[in-house]
Amino acid sequence: MAVTDLAAALAEANLSSPMLPENRGDPYGIYRFIREREPVHHAPDGSWVLTRYDHCAALLRDPRFSTNPARLTEGPDPAAMGPIRQVGSSLMMFLDPPDHTRLRSLVSQAFTPRMVESLRPRIHLLVDDLLDAVVETGEMDVLADLAYPLPTVVICELLGVPAEDRDKFKGWSADASRLLDGYLDKAAMDKGMVAGMYLFQYFTDLVEARRAEPRDDLLSALLAAEADGEHLTHAELLSTATLLFVAGFETTMNLVGNGILALLRNPAELARMRDDPVLVRTGVEELLRYDGPVHVTARIATEDVEIGGEIIREGEQAVAILGAANRDPDQFPDPDRLDVGRTPNRHLGFGGGPHFCLGAALARMEGQIAFDTMLRRLPGMELVTDAPTYRDHYVIRGLDELRIRFTAQPAPSRA
């Protein structure tokens, strides 16, 4: 189907871009429409849009594709990608081997499975403390009262950010993460760039403080990390600290928010997960598949590559719609049904290939503890509104707020 034909079909079906506000609540119908009609779609802006699981998975693992936006020569207007091009040379997520391999190896030394597991008691305590603050009221905003502060406190403590500085980051991170969307109006672009500068300046000062006086935190560990005689450069330290902070709370925050909404809209699955703790682990994987926090990622071809019978030319951008791939019926039987016991579940919620999310283990742990604790401590949860609103982001999918009611329960004994 030609581009114009697909556009006409979308219009006839009363569908349009999933980025528009009226479609953010449920973009999956659009994803399905495109996947069934033109799974490798040449979009009007010149990029290639992939919506099938096998195509997206292959793209993420294919070394002939780059994450570096500087390689983009065809497709989207380079001027529209300005913010991403400006930061792309320093962020690990936009680097290719061997630079990406070296940087990820260094960062991984300070982000080991043993370190992540050591955080389990602290995360349990944080979740209980956050629920203690609201449980007697019988109502809460899941985002503001739990999903945002939990990963924020965890990543701030990991990086060594003082407690009194944490409130500074909420606006900065929300604005800076919009830059990942690529296409922004000038106001959003300016806010994102200013927020990025604030974050870089903050971590510049913190890096210098840790360089002078190391502590038992992740930033000090990054300063000390070494592989094959190499250390992180100053620019790499700043960009890595900023990336870990933004990614460290965005993924978990939206996993918890989107996940609680999905469970409340599927009460039978909520009851299964509440009544059988074994299902918490598979349930989190299913929530990552069903309505995950990251819906889009992109790669640029470094040579001509064939995908799904189409040739993606060198310099062209291929966009993997992870939200569509995770609802592909060829990979997931009955994909639009939430099944907290679903196995196998090889979702793409954390990406794939060499850029698989470095913090996946931490996000999974935070999600498992948050869901398990909420389901136990907040019986009778129900939505205050049936139509919660979504943030303006497209790459990162999440709610503005999620107000719920529940039966007040006393705090658990900690004796």
Order of alpha helices (4+ residues) and beta strands (2+ residues): alpha-alpha-beta-beta-alpha-beta-alpha-alpha-alpha-alpha-beta-alpha-alpha-alpha-alpha-alpha-alpha-alpha-beta-beta-beta-beta-alpha-alpha-beta-beta
